[in-house]
């Protein structure tokens, strides 16, 4: 087994659909794989290095990817939907869907030869992860859906303030993008885990530099994909992989009712609501989320000895940090 660098470079693969996916891999080859799937408009760097390193230190191989229409992956050529079309939830006939995004992920897992993978998705990424688990069950070892929902318009609704912020942000320069990200993140973060302004500004600047296409248009097409996929509650009932649903108590973008509906739809799933958490994972929250994800995966690891060894290794590392 070869040890990959902590900061692996961007890598690329061309999928049968023609979509080029950009991804990064961190950790030791041969360890259980965790696929991190980001949310609306997010590139892979929005999973912070602290979050990734925490998973790697617990013995996981971590794969991050840019969804289509984000980061350095393909920005599709179809026109973006207009504001009125989005507001009325009338997707264009050429819209792609969450199932198309799930297919991208499933092919990446196959390309890397790391399946079945533990799926961890947040917001739109949670919807994509849910869809992988339903439509590509052999690619999924477990599912963690973070501040996501079912597609049922009656649950998980955003607050009016958050809807207004999203609708009025169309940055066209890097400074505008940083300012817009700070405004949105401060609104989303919740009361218990405020943002680190400097870290968030760096995230936003990095994402701007990595974006290979028209970011606002990409977000509009991604939002259209959610709308085109409709209510997925019936599909969620077919999921049979171990599932953890995590929501923030103070989420202004996806009300916790979306998580409740997700957990109610997926058989034998577990639902956790974290006090003070919003719709964001700043580094102050990263370790807590990783602990919940790792415990979920360990509980459902087929080889108990492997999970026990990973927990012991993590405990030793923590003791070392405490003593130093």
C-alpha positions as CSV (number, residue, x, y, z in Angstrom):
1,X,0.0,0.0,0.0
2,X,1.2,3.5,-0.8
3,X,0.6,6.5,1.4
4,X,-0.8,9.4,-0.6
5,X,0.1,13.0,0.3
6,X,-2.1,14.9,2.7
7,X,-2.8,17.4,-0.1
8,X,-3.2,15.3,-3.2
9,X,-3.3,17.2,-6.5
10,X,-6.4,17.4,-8.6
11,X,-7.0,14.4,-10.8
12,X,-9.4,13.9,-13.6
13,X,-11.4,11.1,-15.4
14,X,-13.7,11.2,-18.3
15,X,-17.0,9.4,-17.7
16,X,-19.0,7.5,-20.4
17,X,-21.4,10.5,-20.4
18,X,-18.6,12.8,-21.6
19,X,-18.5,14.6,-18.2
20,X,-15.0,15.2,-17.0
21,X,-14.9,14.8,-13.2
22,X,-12.2,16.4,-11.0
23,X,-11.4,14.6,-7.8
24,X,-8.8,14.3,-5.0
25,X,-7.8,11.3,-2.9
26,X,-6.3,11.5,0.6
27,X,-5.2,8.7,2.8
28,X,-3.8,5.2,2.5
29,X,-4.9,3.0,-0.4
30,X,-6.7,-0.1,0.7
31,X,-8.5,1.6,3.6
32,X,-12.3,1.8,3.6
33,X,-13.2,4.6,1.2
34,X,-15.4,7.6,2.0
35,X,-16.8,9.6,-0.9
36,X,-17.5,13.3,0.1
37,X,-20.2,15.0,-2.1
38,X,-20.6,18.7,-1.8
39,X,-23.7,20.9,-2.0
40,X,-25.1,23.5,-4.3
41,X,-22.3,25.4,-6.0
42,X,-19.6,24.0,-3.8
43,X,-16.3,22.7,-5.1
44,X,-14.3,19.9,-3.4
45,X,-12.3,22.3,-1.3
46,X,-15.4,23.2,0.7
47,X,-14.7,20.0,2.6
48,X,-12.0,21.6,4.6
49,X,-8.6,20.1,5.0
50,X,-9.3,19.7,8.7
51,X,-12.4,17.7,8.0
52,X,-10.5,15.5,5.5
53,X,-7.5,15.0,7.8
54,X,-9.7,14.0,10.6
55,X,-11.2,11.2,8.5
56,X,-7.8,10.1,7.2
57,X,-6.5,9.9,10.8
58,X,-9.3,7.5,11.6
59,X,-8.2,5.1,8.9
60,X,-10.2,6.1,5.9
61,X,-9.4,6.7,2.3
62,X,-11.1,10.0,1.5
63,X,-12.3,10.9,-2.0
64,X,-13.6,14.4,-2.8
65,X,-15.0,15.4,-6.1
66,X,-16.3,18.4,-8.0
67,X,-19.9,17.8,-9.1
68,X,-20.7,18.7,-12.7
69,X,-21.1,22.4,-13.0
70,X,-18.7,23.1,-10.1
71,X,-15.0,23.4,-9.5
72,X,-12.9,21.9,-12.3
73,X,-15.4,19.4,-13.4
74,X,-17.3,19.9,-16.7
75,X,-19.7,22.8,-16.9
76,X,-22.4,21.6,-19.2
77,X,-23.3,23.5,-22.3
78,X,-27.1,23.7,-21.9
79,X,-28.4,27.2,-21.0
80,X,-29.1,28.0,-17.4
81,X,-32.7,28.4,-16.4
82,X,-34.0,31.9,-15.9
83,X,-35.0,33.4,-12.6
84,X,-38.7,33.2,-13.3
85,X,-38.3,29.5,-14.4
86,X,-36.5,28.7,-11.2
87,X,-39.0,30.6,-9.0
88,X,-41.9,28.7,-10.6
89,X,-40.0,25.4,-10.4
90,X,-40.4,24.7,-14.2
91,X,-37.2,23.0,-15.3
92,X,-36.1,23.2,-18.9
93,X,-36.6,20.1,-21.0
94,X,-32.8,19.6,-21.3
95,X,-32.2,19.8,-17.5
96,X,-30.1,17.1,-16.0
97,X,-31.3,15.5,-12.7
98,X,-29.9,14.2,-9.4
99,X,-29.8,10.8,-11.0
100,X,-27.4,12.0,-13.6
101,X,-25.2,13.4,-10.8
102,X,-25.4,10.1,-8.9
103,X,-24.3,8.3,-12.1
104,X,-21.2,10.5,-12.2
105,X,-20.4,9.5,-8.6
106,X,-21.1,5.8,-9.3
107,X,-18.7,5.8,-12.3
108,X,-16.0,7.5,-10.3
109,X,-16.3,4.9,-7.5
110,X,-15.9,2.2,-10.2
111,X,-13.0,4.0,-11.9
112,X,-11.1,4.2,-8.7
113,X,-11.9,0.7,-7.7
114,X,-12.8,1.7,-4.1
115,X,-16.4,0.5,-4.0
116,X,-18.5,-0.1,-2.2
117,X,-17.8,3.4,-0.7
118,X,-19.2,5.1,2.4
119,X,-21.3,8.0,1.0
120,X,-21.2,11.3,2.9
121,X,-23.2,14.1,1.2
122,X,-24.2,17.5,2.4
123,X,-27.2,19.5,1.2
124,X,-27.6,18.8,-2.5
125,X,-24.7,16.3,-2.1
126,X,-26.9,14.5,0.5
127,X,-29.6,14.2,-2.2
128,X,-27.1,12.8,-4.6
129,X,-25.8,10.4,-2.0
130,X,-29.3,9.3,-1.3
131,X,-29.8,8.7,-5.0
132,X,-26.6,6.6,-5.3
133,X,-27.7,4.4,-2.4
134,X,-31.1,3.9,-4.1
135,X,-30.1,3.4,-7.7
136,X,-26.5,2.0,-7.3
137,X,-26.8,0.0,-4.1
138,X,-23.7,-2.1,-4.9
139,X,-21.6,1.1,-4.9
140,X,-22.7,2.1,-1.4
141,X,-21.4,0.6,1.9
142,X,-23.3,3.2,4.0
143,X,-25.0,6.6,3.7
144,X,-24.6,9.8,5.7
145,X,-27.0,12.5,4.7
146,X,-26.1,15.9,6.2
147,X,-28.6,18.8,6.3
148,X,-30.5,17.5,3.3
149,X,-34.1,16.6,2.4
150,X,-36.4,14.5,0.3
151,X,-37.6,16.8,-2.5
152,X,-41.0,17.0,-0.9
153,X,-41.8,20.7,-1.2
154,X,-43.8,20.6,2.0
155,X,-40.6,19.9,4.2
156,X,-37.2,21.4,4.5
157,X,-38.2,24.9,3.4
158,X,-35.6,27.7,3.5
159,X,-36.2,30.9,5.5
160,X,-37.3,34.0,3.5
161,X,-34.0,35.7,4.5
162,X,-31.9,32.9,3.2
163,X,-33.9,32.7,0.0
164,X,-33.5,36.4,-0.6
165,X,-29.7,36.2,0.0
166,X,-29.3,33.3,-2.5
167,X,-31.5,35.0,-5.1
168,X,-29.6,38.3,-5.0
169,X,-26.0,36.9,-5.1
170,X,-24.5,36.8,-8.6
171,X,-20.7,37.6,-8.1
172,X,-18.7,38.3,-11.2
173,X,-15.3,39.0,-9.6
174,X,-13.2,37.3,-6.9
175,X,-13.8,40.1,-4.3
176,X,-17.5,39.9,-5.0
177,X,-17.4,36.1,-4.6
178,X,-15.6,36.3,-1.3
179,X,-18.0,39.0,0.0
180,X,-21.0,36.9,-1.1
181,X,-19.7,33.8,0.5
182,X,-19.0,35.5,3.8
183,X,-22.5,37.0,3.8
184,X,-24.2,33.6,3.0
185,X,-22.0,31.6,5.4
186,X,-22.6,33.9,8.3
187,X,-26.4,33.5,7.7
188,X,-26.1,29.7,7.4
189,X,-23.7,28.8,10.2
190,X,-26.2,28.7,13.0
191,X,-25.8,30.1,16.6
192,X,-23.5,27.5,18.1
193,X,-20.7,27.3,15.5
194,X,-19.8,30.8,14.0
195,X,-17.6,31.0,11.0
196,X,-13.9,31.9,10.9
197,X,-13.9,34.9,8.6
198,X,-10.3,34.4,7.4
199,X,-10.8,30.7,6.7
200,X,-14.1,31.2,4.9
201,X,-12.6,34.0,2.8
202,X,-9.7,31.7,1.8
203,X,-12.3,28.9,0.9
204,X,-14.2,31.4,-1.3
205,X,-11.1,32.7,-3.0
206,X,-9.8,29.1,-3.7
207,X,-13.2,28.1,-5.1
208,X,-13.2,31.1,-7.4
209,X,-9.7,30.2,-8.7
210,X,-10.7,26.6,-9.3
211,X,-14.0,27.3,-11.0
212,X,-13.7,26.2,-14.6
213,X,-16.9,27.8,-15.9
214,X,-19.7,30.2,-15.1
215,X,-20.3,29.7,-11.4
216,X,-23.7,31.3,-11.1
217,X,-25.0,29.5,-14.2
218,X,-23.7,26.3,-12.8
219,X,-25.5,26.8,-9.6
220,X,-28.7,27.6,-11.5
221,X,-28.5,24.3,-13.4
222,X,-27.8,22.4,-10.2
223,X,-30.8,23.9,-8.5
224,X,-32.8,23.0,-11.6
225,X,-31.6,19.4,-11.3
226,X,-33.1,19.3,-7.8
227,X,-36.4,20.7,-9.1
228,X,-36.4,18.3,-12.0
229,X,-35.9,15.3,-9.7
230,X,-39.1,16.1,-7.8
231,X,-40.2,14.4,-4.6
232,X,-37.9,11.4,-4.1
233,X,-39.6,10.0,-1.0
234,X,-40.8,6.8,-2.7
235,X,-37.2,6.1,-3.9
236,X,-35.8,6.7,-0.5
237,X,-38.0,3.9,0.9
238,X,-36.0,1.5,-1.3
239,X,-32.6,2.3,0.3
240,X,-31.3,-0.7,2.3
241,X,-27.8,0.5,3.3
242,X,-27.0,1.7,6.9
243,X,-28.1,5.3,7.0
244,X,-27.3,8.3,9.3
245,X,-29.2,11.5,8.9
246,X,-27.6,14.6,10.4
247,X,-29.4,18.0,10.7
248,X,-28.7,21.3,12.4
249,X,-31.1,22.6,14.9
250,X,-30.7,26.2,13.5
251,X,-30.6,25.5,9.7
252,X,-32.1,28.4,7.8
253,X,-31.7,26.8,4.3
254,X,-33.0,23.2,4.9
255,X,-35.4,23.2,7.8
256,X,-34.8,20.2,10.1
257,X,-38.2,18.9,8.9
258,X,-36.4,17.8,5.8
259,X,-34.1,15.6,7.8
260,X,-37.0,14.2,9.7
261,X,-38.8,13.3,6.5
262,X,-35.5,11.7,5.1
263,X,-35.1,9.6,8.2
264,X,-38.8,8.6,8.2
265,X,-38.5,7.5,4.6
266,X,-35.3,5.4,4.8
267,X,-35.9,2.1,6.6
268,X,-33.9,1.7,9.8
269,X,-32.1,5.0,9.5
270,X,-30.8,7.0,12.5
271,X,-31.5,10.7,12.8
272,X,-29.3,13.2,14.8
273,X,-30.1,16.9,15.3
274,X,-27.1,18.9,16.5
275,X,-27.9,21.8,18.8
276,X,-26.7,25.2,17.5
277,X,-25.7,23.8,14.1
278,X,-26.9,25.5,10.9
279,X,-26.3,24.7,7.2
280,X,-22.6,24.9,7.2
281,X,-19.6,22.9,8.6
282,X,-16.9,25.4,9.8
283,X,-13.8,23.8,11.3
284,X,-15.2,24.4,14.8
285,X,-17.8,21.7,13.9
286,X,-15.6,19.4,11.7
287,X,-14.4,17.1,14.5
288,X,-17.9,16.5,15.9
289,X,-19.3,15.6,12.4
290,X,-16.4,13.3,11.7
291,X,-16.9,11.6,15.0
292,X,-20.5,10.9,14.2
293,X,-19.7,9.7,10.7
294,X,-16.8,7.5,11.8
295,X,-18.9,5.9,14.6
296,X,-21.7,5.2,12.0
297,X,-19.3,3.6,9.6
298,X,-17.6,1.5,12.3
299,X,-20.9,0.3,13.6
300,X,-21.7,-1.2,10.2
301,X,-18.2,-2.3,9.2
302,X,-18.4,-6.0,8.1
303,X,-15.0,-6.8,9.8
304,X,-15.2,-5.8,13.5
305,X,-11.5,-6.3,13.9
306,X,-10.8,-3.6,11.3
307,X,-13.1,-1.1,13.0
308,X,-11.6,-1.9,16.4
309,X,-8.1,-1.4,15.1
310,X,-9.1,1.9,13.6
311,X,-10.5,3.1,16.9
312,X,-7.4,2.0,18.8
313,X,-5.2,3.9,16.3
314,X,-7.2,7.0,16.6
315,X,-7.1,6.8,20.4
316,X,-3.3,6.5,20.4
317,X,-3.0,9.5,18.1
318,X,-5.2,11.6,20.4
319,X,-3.2,10.5,23.5
320,X,0.0,11.6,21.7
321,X,-1.5,15.0,20.9
322,X,-2.6,15.4,24.5
323,X,0.8,14.6,25.9
324,X,2.8,16.8,23.5
